Amino acid sequence: MTAGKKITSIIIVIAILIIAGLAYYRYFFVFGEGVKAGELNYVVKKGYMFKTYEGKLIQSGIKSRQTGTLQNNEFEFSIGSKEIAEKMMANSGKFYELHYKEYKNTLPWRGFSVYVVDSVISTKDLPQ
């Protein structure tokens, strides 16, 4: 192998490793994780090619960007498994504590949101 071919091979291997590292960081690295709590508004299964479960949680509290206006805090998320989604669909309107992972970007088979719920911590009926 000549010196030129060896250098070219090394550069190609380094470029592939850099691209693989960037792809991992953008799509698979868990940037953050935490717990959100609130009233489950909806869970739906949707998508063109990959059907994923998507949901929205209405959080308690008031968030206002302008003085004198009120706005609900909403948490939109994708759901990581069919079992969790079906459990949530059967109990819509209840108070949930959800554990989620945050990614830097979405993947079509993972859902529309960078927030992916991976477990339900607790479910409670709302006070009447």
N, C-alpha and C positions, 0 to 999 in steps of 0.2 A: 504494500500500500504506500503510495507516495505521500509526501508531507502535505500537499494540497488537498488530497482526498481525506486524509486524517483530520485536518483542521475543519473541512467542510462537514464531516461526520460529527465532530464534537459540537460545532455550532448548531447543527440540526437537532441533536439530542438535547442541548441546552434550551433551544427554542421550544421544543415539545414539552419539556419539563416546566418551563415558565408558563406556557399556555395552559397546561394541565393544572398547575397551581392556581392560576387566575380563575379558571373555570370552577374549580373546587371552592375557592373563596366566594365567588359571586353567587353560586347556586346551592352549595351544600354546607357551607360553614354556618353554624348557629351563631348569629350575631348577638342575640339576646334571648332571654327566656324569663317568664314571670307568670303572674296570676292576675286575671281580670275578673271582676264580679259585677253582676247586674241581671236585669230581666231579659230573658231570651225573647227576642222579637220574632225571628224566623230562622229556619234551616231549609235550604233548597238544594236539590241536585240539578246542576246545570252544566252546560258546556257544549261546544260544537263537536269536537272529536273525542276528547277526554272528559267524561262526566265526573265532576267533582262536587263535593258537598261544601256549600258556602253558608255562612250564618251572620247574624247581627245581634249584638248584645247592647241593650240600653243601660248605661251606667247611671247610678244615682249621682246627684250633684248638679251644679249649674256651671256651665261654661259660657262665657260671654266674651265675644271679641270687641263688641262696641258697648259703650255705657247705655244702660236702659234696655238691653235686649236679653232674652233668655234663649238658651239652646241646650238640647240634650247632648250628653256625651255618648257617642256611638262607637262601638268596637266591631269592625267588620273583619271576619276571619274565614279561613278555610279549615276543614276538618280532616284530620289525618286518617281516620278509619271509618268504615261503613258502620261498625258496631256503635261507635260513639255517636255518629250522626243519627242513627235510628233511635237510640235512646233519647237524644235531644228532641227529635221530631215528635216522639210520643209524649213529651212533657213540655211542650211549648208554652210560654207565658210564665214559667216558674223562674225563681231566682237561682242563678248558677254561679259557681266559682270555677273558672276554667284555667287550666295550665296551658300555656302556649309557648311555641318557639318562634323566634323572628329570624328570617333569612334576609339576605341582601336583595335578592331577586326572586321572581316566581318561576316555576316550571309548569308547563301545561298539565301534567299529570298530578301535580301537587295542589293546584288550585289557583284562584285569581288573586289571592292576597299573600303578602309576605309573612303574615301571622298565621301559623298553623296550630290549631288546638290538638293536643295529643292526649289529654286526659281531662276527665271531669272530677274535680275535687269534692264538690258537694252540690246538692240540689235541695232547695227548700220551696215550700209554698209561699206565695206572697201574702202578707197580712191583708185581711179584708177591711 
